[in-house]
Amino acid sequence: MSGAGERLGWSLTVVAVAAWLALVEVFWLPLRVGGVLVPVSVVVAVVGNLLLPAAALRWSGSRLVGVLPALTWLVVAVGAMVRRPEGDLVMTGGGATGVVNLVFLMVGVLAAAFSVGRVLAGPRRPPARPEGAAAPHRAGSGAR
């Protein structure tokens, strides 16, 4: 696959995985076990937003593809806060659930921002050489 085609494939894959993960997190927000609110979404948001952008960069070699999971997560999370025309609202703002929702947004955005910063500031992956091609010669004496 060509470089641009490969990046497009990784982009679509990463966006689909990030969107699915964000949707699952949003719908887990009101999760209760035995009447007790369990903030599993907060933990999954942090782990997903820390790992997925770095993995996307490693797999694709593109910083743009590495940023896409965080952007996708943000679009889904903010979209869950908007009331639909039918009146449905996924993320509410009251009571203990509202506190968990707020923590979910804050730590999710913080983890995504940290991960995007690492993706954008990290070293670039060297371009792939065709098989059998010699490595470029370094300038200098070669002494260490």
C-alpha positions in Angstrom: 0.0 0.0 0.0 1.3 3.5 -0.8 2.2 5.9 2.0 -0.9 8.1 1.6 -3.2 5.0 1.3 -1.6 3.5 4.3 -2.1 6.7 6.3 -5.7 6.9 5.2 -6.3 3.3 6.3 -4.7 4.0 9.7 -6.7 7.2 10.0 -10.0 5.4 9.4 -9.1 2.6 11.8 -7.9 4.9 14.6 -11.0 7.2 14.3 -13.3 4.1 14.4 -11.6 2.7 17.4 -11.5 6.0 19.2 -15.2 6.7 18.4 -16.3 3.3 19.7 -14.2 3.6 22.8 -15.6 7.2 23.5 -19.2 6.0 23.0 -18.7 3.1 25.4 -17.2 5.4 28.0 -20.0 7.9 27.7 -22.7 5.3 28.1 -20.8 3.7 31.1 -20.9 7.1 32.9 -24.1 6.3 34.9 -23.0 2.7 35.7 -24.0 1.6 39.1 -23.3 -1.6 40.9 -25.6 -2.3 43.9 -26.8 1.3 43.8 -23.2 2.7 44.0 -21.9 4.8 41.2 -18.8 3.2 39.6 -16.6 5.7 37.6 -15.2 3.1 35.2 -15.5 5.6 32.4 -13.0 7.9 34.0 -10.3 5.2 34.2 -11.0 4.0 30.7 -10.9 7.6 29.3 -7.5 8.2 30.9 -6.0 4.9 29.7 -7.5 5.2 26.2 -6.5 8.8 25.7 -3.0 8.1 26.9 -2.4 4.9 24.9 -4.3 5.3 21.6 -2.6 8.4 20.2 0.9 7.0 21.0 -0.1 3.7 19.4 -1.6 5.5 16.3 1.7 7.4 15.9 3.7 4.2 16.2 1.6 2.2 13.8 1.2 4.9 11.1 4.3 7.0 11.5 2.1 10.1 11.1 1.7 12.7 13.7 -1.6 13.7 12.2 -2.9 10.2 12.6 -1.6 10.2 16.2 -3.7 13.3 17.0 -7.0 11.9 15.5 -8.0 9.7 18.5 -7.9 12.6 20.9 -9.9 14.8 18.6 -12.4 12.0 18.0 -12.8 11.4 21.7 -13.4 15.1 22.3 -16.1 15.3 19.5 -18.0 12.3 21.0 -17.7 13.6 24.6 -18.9 17.1 23.7 -21.6 15.7 21.5 -22.9 13.7 24.4 -23.5 17.0 26.3 -25.7 18.5 23.6 -29.4 17.9 23.9 -30.9 16.2 20.8 -34.1 17.6 19.1 -36.1 14.8 20.8 -34.9 16.1 24.2 -32.5 13.3 24.9 -29.4 14.1 26.9 -26.7 11.5 27.5 -24.4 13.5 29.9 -26.4 15.2 32.6 -25.2 17.8 35.1 -26.8 17.0 38.4 -26.0 15.0 41.5 -23.3 12.4 41.8 -23.6 11.5 38.1 -22.9 15.1 37.2 -19.7 15.1 39.3 -18.5 11.9 37.6 -19.4 13.4 34.2 -17.3 16.5 35.1 -14.4 14.5 36.3 -14.7 12.3 33.1 -14.4 15.4 30.9 -11.6 17.0 32.9 -9.3 14.0 33.2 -10.2 12.8 29.7 -9.2 16.1 28.1 -6.1 16.4 30.3 -5.0 12.8 29.3 -5.7 13.6 25.6 -3.8 16.9 25.8 -0.8 15.2 27.4 -0.8 12.4 24.9 -1.1 14.8 21.9 1.7 16.9 23.3 3.9 13.8 23.4 2.9 12.8 19.9 3.6 16.2 18.5 6.9 16.7 20.4 8.3 13.2 20.0 10.9 12.2 17.5 9.9 11.6 13.9 10.0 8.1 12.6 12.7 7.9 9.9 11.4 7.2 6.3 11.4 3.5 5.4 14.2 2.4 3.0 13.5 -0.1 0.3 14.7 -3.6 1.1 18.3 -4.1 0.2 19.1 -0.4 0.1 22.3 0.7 1.9 22.1 2.9 4.9 23.1 6.5 4.2 26.7 7.3 5.2 27.2 9.6 8.1 29.4 12.6 7.8 32.4 12.8 10.0 35.4 10.7 11.0 33.3 7.9 12.6 35.4 8.2 15.8 33.5 8.2 19.1 
